[in-house]
Amino acid sequence: MKKLIIEPGACRFTTVVEVDGEGNKRKVNVKVDSLCPEVQAMADAVGSEVNPIKVCLAKPGTDPYSRWAQDPENKFPPHASCPCIVGIIKAIEAESGLGLPRPSSICFVDEEDNNG
């Protein structure tokens, strides 16, 4: 099982993702627990059983999570930079063996840090 915690930033709506599949590239179980109602609605709509190949090897924006988010009937994402979709996909990728469970990050750098 892989567990991933997403701290999205200003909204402070922490999302916890747990994926269980023991290297299965055809089926994993995904559990998402998010303080963000839109992220939780997306995860609930996509469902707990997903095919990692269809999620992780899809072109950007064509995976089931992104397709759900693009539907104008849905309120997600509240902002384009929300990292939750990519975080969920990273957890699925690592648990299914389609990628390594290596840390990812997006970090702001202060101008003072760039001046050597």
Backbone hydrogen bonds, N-H to C=O, Kabsch-Sander energy under -0.5 kcal/mol:
donor,donor_aa,acceptor,acceptor_aa,energy
2,K,19,V,-2.6
4,L,17,V,-2.8
6,I,4,L,-0.5
6,I,15,T,-3.4
7,E,5,I,-0.6
12,R,9,G,-1.2
14,T,12,R,-1.5
15,T,6,I,-2.2
16,V,33,D,-2.6
17,V,4,L,-3.1
18,E,31,K,-2.7
19,V,2,K,-2.8
20,D,29,N,-2.5
23,G,95,E,-2.2
24,N,21,G,-1.6
28,V,50,V,-2.2
29,N,20,D,-2.8
30,V,28,V,-0.5
30,V,48,S,-3.7
31,K,18,E,-3.0
33,D,16,V,-2.7
35,L,14,T,-2.0
40,Q,36,C,-2.4
41,A,37,P,-2.1
42,M,38,E,-2.2
43,A,39,V,-2.5
44,D,40,Q,-2.6
45,A,41,A,-2.3
46,V,42,M,-2.5
47,G,43,A,-2.0
50,V,28,V,-2.3
50,V,48,S,-0.6
53,I,25,K,-1.0
55,V,51,N,-1.5
56,C,52,P,-3.5
57,L,52,P,-0.5
57,L,53,I,-1.6
62,T,59,K,-2.3
67,R,63,D,-2.6
68,W,64,P,-1.9
69,A,65,Y,-2.2
70,Q,66,S,-1.9
71,D,67,R,-0.7
71,D,68,W,-1.0
74,N,71,D,-2.1
82,C,79,H,-1.5
87,G,83,P,-2.1
88,I,84,C,-2.5
89,I,85,I,-2.4
90,K,86,V,-2.5
91,A,87,G,-2.0
92,I,88,I,-2.1
93,E,89,I,-2.8
94,A,90,K,-2.4
95,E,91,A,-2.3
96,S,92,I,-2.1
97,G,93,E,-0.7
97,G,94,A,-0.6
98,L,93,E,-1.7
99,G,93,E,-1.2
102,R,100,L,-2.3
113,D,110,D,-1.0
114,N,110,D,-0.8
114,N,111,E,-0.9
115,N,111,E,-0.7
115,N,112,E,-0.8
116,G,113,D,-0.6
